[in-house]
């Protein structure tokens, strides 16, 4: 298995550089095409927020247009730099690692949804996912499209150790399946199960041996299991991932799809907001 279609969300923030580099590394390893979709904040919306109108000054529309052009150009320049440094092609080429930048859509969430449906992986910067402004875009992509989302917190995944949070749920299973190309390349995989977080679903299917057997069928050989305790599930997962020196934590995501501004359940939200946590791969 491999990633072939990678979607990368550019926020215009400094962390875009780390996100683009991670996407480029995935593209190189899998011969994938990376689509960069800008989602930087809308200057016009900011003006409305602060009580201004476009009619208050004839200069404002020009300033907005110039601000958008400058943000788009910065994203394109960054992508060009990484394309050159990593040896990627600048046009989509089947079987070859490539990266292209699209124009920012008037409504990024509307444009992102159909693109994410057929993406093998969607990359976000960690601060974007945790922010008030663009966090809804991340949550909607994760929960509404059910696309697997990779949050870049520590840079590119470098085939090190990977932790998989396992409770037997459909979400956890989808995350594990989505992460298979990374698990197959990992130096080792550590299955983490918090036995104090019991639900009827986890009691029925939460045996980590079931996941281990599934991974073995897909060529994931070095698999270990750790039993965790404690009522703070997210903290137990983060602590264990750090102790095992894991570059990546794979987990199922939970939330309330109708309330995107409060969308992530307690455990998922804590994982996303953990500033010093590992990279995350989440699936709903």
C-alpha positions as CSV (number, residue, x, y, z in Angstrom):
1,X,0.0,0.0,0.0
2,X,1.1,3.6,-0.6
3,X,-0.1,7.2,-0.6
4,X,-0.7,8.5,-4.1
5,X,-3.0,11.5,-3.6
6,X,-1.9,13.9,-0.8
7,X,-3.7,17.1,0.1
8,X,-1.8,19.8,2.0
9,X,-3.6,22.7,3.6
10,X,-1.5,26.0,3.6
11,X,-2.5,28.5,6.2
12,X,0.1,31.1,5.3
13,X,1.8,30.7,8.7
14,X,5.5,29.9,9.2
15,X,4.7,26.2,10.0
16,X,3.7,25.8,6.3
17,X,7.4,25.1,5.7
18,X,7.3,22.0,8.0
19,X,4.0,20.8,6.5
20,X,5.3,21.2,2.9
21,X,8.5,19.3,3.7
22,X,6.5,16.5,5.3
23,X,4.3,16.3,2.3
24,X,7.4,16.3,0.0
25,X,8.9,13.4,1.9
26,X,5.7,11.4,1.6
27,X,5.6,12.2,-2.1
28,X,9.2,11.0,-2.6
29,X,8.6,7.7,-0.8
30,X,5.3,6.9,-2.5
31,X,5.6,8.6,-5.9
32,X,2.7,10.7,-4.9
33,X,1.1,14.0,-6.1
34,X,0.7,16.7,-3.5
35,X,-2.0,19.3,-4.0
36,X,-1.4,22.4,-1.9
37,X,-4.7,24.2,-1.1
38,X,-4.3,27.7,0.4
39,X,-6.6,28.5,3.3
40,X,-5.1,31.6,4.7
41,X,-7.6,33.9,6.5
42,X,-9.9,36.1,4.4
43,X,-8.9,39.7,4.8
44,X,-12.4,40.9,4.0
45,X,-13.9,38.7,6.7
46,X,-11.4,40.3,9.2
47,X,-12.6,43.8,8.2
48,X,-16.2,42.8,8.8
49,X,-15.3,41.4,12.1
50,X,-13.7,44.7,13.2
51,X,-16.8,46.6,12.1
52,X,-15.5,48.0,8.8
53,X,-17.1,47.8,5.4
54,X,-15.7,47.8,1.9
55,X,-17.5,51.0,1.2
56,X,-15.8,52.9,4.1
57,X,-12.7,53.5,1.9
58,X,-12.0,53.1,-1.8
59,X,-8.5,51.9,-0.9
60,X,-9.7,48.9,1.1
61,X,-10.6,46.6,-1.8
62,X,-7.2,47.2,-3.3
63,X,-5.5,46.5,0.0
64,X,-7.5,43.2,0.3
65,X,-6.6,42.1,-3.2
66,X,-2.9,43.0,-2.7
67,X,-2.9,41.1,0.7
68,X,-4.4,38.0,-1.0
69,X,-1.9,38.2,-3.9
70,X,1.0,38.5,-1.5
71,X,-0.1,35.5,0.6
72,X,-0.6,33.4,-2.5
73,X,2.8,34.4,-3.8
74,X,4.5,33.5,-0.5
75,X,2.9,30.0,-0.5
76,X,3.9,29.5,-4.1
77,X,7.5,30.6,-3.4
78,X,7.7,28.3,-0.5
79,X,6.4,25.4,-2.6
80,X,8.9,26.2,-5.4
81,X,11.7,26.2,-2.9
82,X,10.8,22.8,-1.5
83,X,10.1,21.4,-5.0
84,X,13.6,22.3,-6.0
85,X,15.2,21.1,-2.8
86,X,13.5,17.8,-2.7
87,X,13.7,17.1,-6.5
88,X,9.9,17.0,-7.0
89,X,8.2,17.8,-10.3
90,X,6.1,20.9,-10.5
91,X,3.3,19.3,-12.5
92,X,1.2,16.3,-11.6
93,X,2.9,13.3,-13.2
94,X,1.6,9.7,-12.6
95,X,4.1,7.6,-10.7
96,X,6.4,10.5,-9.9
97,X,6.7,12.7,-6.9
98,X,5.1,16.1,-7.6
99,X,3.7,19.2,-6.0
100,X,1.4,21.9,-7.3
101,X,-0.2,24.9,-5.6
102,X,-3.8,25.9,-6.3
103,X,-5.3,29.3,-6.1
104,X,-7.1,30.1,-2.8
105,X,-10.8,29.4,-3.2
106,X,-13.3,32.0,-2.1
107,X,-14.6,29.4,0.4
108,X,-11.7,27.1,1.2
109,X,-14.0,24.7,3.2
110,X,-16.2,24.2,0.1
111,X,-13.2,23.5,-2.1
112,X,-11.4,21.3,0.3
113,X,-14.3,18.9,0.9
114,X,-14.5,17.3,-2.5
115,X,-10.7,17.2,-2.8
116,X,-10.4,15.5,0.6
117,X,-12.9,12.7,-0.3
118,X,-10.4,11.2,-2.7
119,X,-7.2,12.1,-0.8
120,X,-5.2,9.3,0.7
121,X,-3.9,11.7,3.3
122,X,-4.6,15.4,4.3
123,X,-1.9,17.3,6.0
124,X,-2.4,20.2,8.4
125,X,-0.2,22.2,10.5
126,X,-0.7,21.6,14.2
127,X,-1.5,25.2,15.0
128,X,-4.1,25.3,12.3
129,X,-6.0,22.3,13.7
130,X,-6.0,23.9,17.2
131,X,-6.8,27.5,16.2
132,X,-10.2,29.2,16.5
133,X,-10.0,30.5,12.9
134,X,-9.1,27.5,10.8
135,X,-9.8,24.8,13.4
136,X,-13.3,24.3,12.0
137,X,-11.8,23.6,8.5
138,X,-9.7,20.8,10.0
139,X,-12.6,19.4,12.0
140,X,-15.0,19.5,9.0
141,X,-12.4,17.7,6.9
142,X,-11.8,15.1,9.5
143,X,-15.4,14.4,10.5
144,X,-17.5,15.2,7.5
145,X,-15.4,13.8,4.8
146,X,-13.8,11.1,7.0
147,X,-10.5,11.7,5.3
148,X,-7.4,10.6,7.3
149,X,-5.7,13.8,8.6
150,X,-2.0,14.0,9.4
151,X,-1.1,16.8,11.9
152,X,2.5,17.9,11.5
153,X,4.0,18.6,15.0
154,X,7.5,17.2,14.8
155,X,8.3,17.4,11.1
156,X,8.2,14.6,8.6
157,X,7.7,11.0,9.7
158,X,11.2,9.4,9.3
159,X,10.3,5.7,9.5
160,X,10.8,5.7,13.3
161,X,8.5,4.2,15.9
162,X,4.7,4.6,15.6
163,X,2.2,4.3,18.4
164,X,-1.4,3.1,17.6
165,X,-4.1,3.9,20.1
166,X,-6.5,1.0,20.1
167,X,-9.9,0.5,21.7
168,X,-11.6,-1.7,19.1
169,X,-13.8,1.1,17.7
170,X,-14.5,1.7,14.1
171,X,-12.7,5.0,14.2
172,X,-9.5,3.4,15.6
173,X,-9.7,0.7,12.9
174,X,-10.1,3.3,10.2
175,X,-7.1,5.2,11.5
176,X,-5.0,2.0,11.6
177,X,-6.0,1.1,8.0
178,X,-5.2,4.6,6.8
179,X,-1.8,4.5,8.4
180,X,-0.8,1.2,6.9
181,X,1.9,2.7,4.6
182,X,3.5,4.4,7.6
183,X,3.2,1.3,9.8
184,X,4.8,-0.9,7.2
185,X,7.7,1.5,7.0
186,X,8.0,2.0,10.7
187,X,11.0,0.7,12.7
188,X,8.5,-0.7,15.2
189,X,4.8,-0.3,16.1
190,X,3.5,0.0,19.6
191,X,-0.2,-0.7,20.2
192,X,-1.4,1.3,23.2
193,X,-4.6,0.3,25.0
194,X,-5.9,2.1,28.1
195,X,-7.8,-0.6,30.0
196,X,-9.5,2.0,32.2
197,X,-11.3,3.4,29.2
198,X,-13.9,0.7,28.8
199,X,-17.0,0.8,26.7
200,X,-19.2,-2.1,25.4
201,X,-17.5,-1.6,22.0
202,X,-14.0,-1.7,23.4
203,X,-14.8,-4.8,25.6
204,X,-16.1,-6.6,22.5
205,X,-13.3,-5.8,20.1
206,X,-10.5,-4.1,22.0
207,X,-8.1,-7.0,22.3
208,X,-4.9,-5.6,20.8
209,X,-4.0,-9.1,19.6
210,X,-6.7,-8.7,16.9
211,X,-5.0,-5.6,15.6
212,X,-1.6,-7.2,15.8
213,X,-2.9,-10.1,13.7
214,X,-4.3,-7.7,11.2
215,X,-1.1,-5.7,10.9
216,X,0.9,-9.0,10.5
217,X,-1.2,-9.8,7.5
218,X,-0.1,-6.5,6.0
219,X,3.6,-7.1,6.6
220,X,3.9,-5.1,9.8
221,X,6.3,-7.4,11.7
222,X,7.7,-5.5,14.7
223,X,4.6,-5.0,16.8
224,X,4.6,-4.6,20.6
225,X,1.7,-3.9,23.0
226,X,1.5,-1.7,26.0
227,X,-1.3,-1.7,28.6
228,X,-2.1,1.8,30.0
229,X,-4.1,2.9,33.0
230,X,-5.7,6.2,34.1
231,X,-8.8,8.2,33.6
232,X,-7.1,10.8,31.4
233,X,-6.9,8.8,28.3
234,X,-5.2,11.4,26.1
235,X,-2.5,12.0,28.6
236,X,-1.8,8.3,29.1
237,X,-1.4,8.0,25.3
238,X,0.9,11.0,25.0
239,X,3.0,9.9,27.9
240,X,3.4,6.4,26.5
241,X,4.2,7.6,23.0
242,X,6.9,9.9,24.4
243,X,8.3,7.1,26.6
244,X,8.5,4.8,23.5
245,X,10.1,7.6,21.5
246,X,7.4,7.5,18.8
247,X,7.4,10.0,16.0
248,X,3.7,9.4,15.3
249,X,0.6,8.6,17.2
250,X,-2.3,7.0,15.2
251,X,-5.7,7.4,16.7
252,X,-9.5,7.3,16.0
253,X,-11.1,10.7,16.3
254,X,-14.4,11.4,18.0
255,X,-16.7,14.4,17.8
256,X,-20.1,15.9,17.1
257,X,-20.3,16.7,13.3
258,X,-23.0,19.3,13.7
259,X,-21.0,21.5,16.1
260,X,-17.7,22.1,14.3
261,X,-16.7,24.9,16.6
262,X,-16.9,22.4,19.5
263,X,-16.4,19.3,17.4
264,X,-13.7,17.3,18.9
265,X,-14.4,15.0,21.8
266,X,-12.3,15.3,25.0
267,X,-9.6,12.8,24.1
268,X,-9.2,13.9,20.5
269,X,-9.2,17.5,21.4
270,X,-6.4,17.0,24.0
271,X,-4.3,15.1,21.5
272,X,-4.7,17.9,18.9
273,X,-3.9,20.7,21.4
274,X,-0.9,18.9,23.0
275,X,1.9,21.3,22.0
276,X,4.8,18.8,22.7
277,X,3.0,15.7,21.4
278,X,4.1,13.6,18.5
279,X,2.8,13.9,14.9
280,X,-0.8,12.7,14.8
281,X,-2.7,10.7,12.2
282,X,-6.4,10.9,13.0
283,X,-9.4,9.2,11.3
284,X,-13.1,9.4,12.1
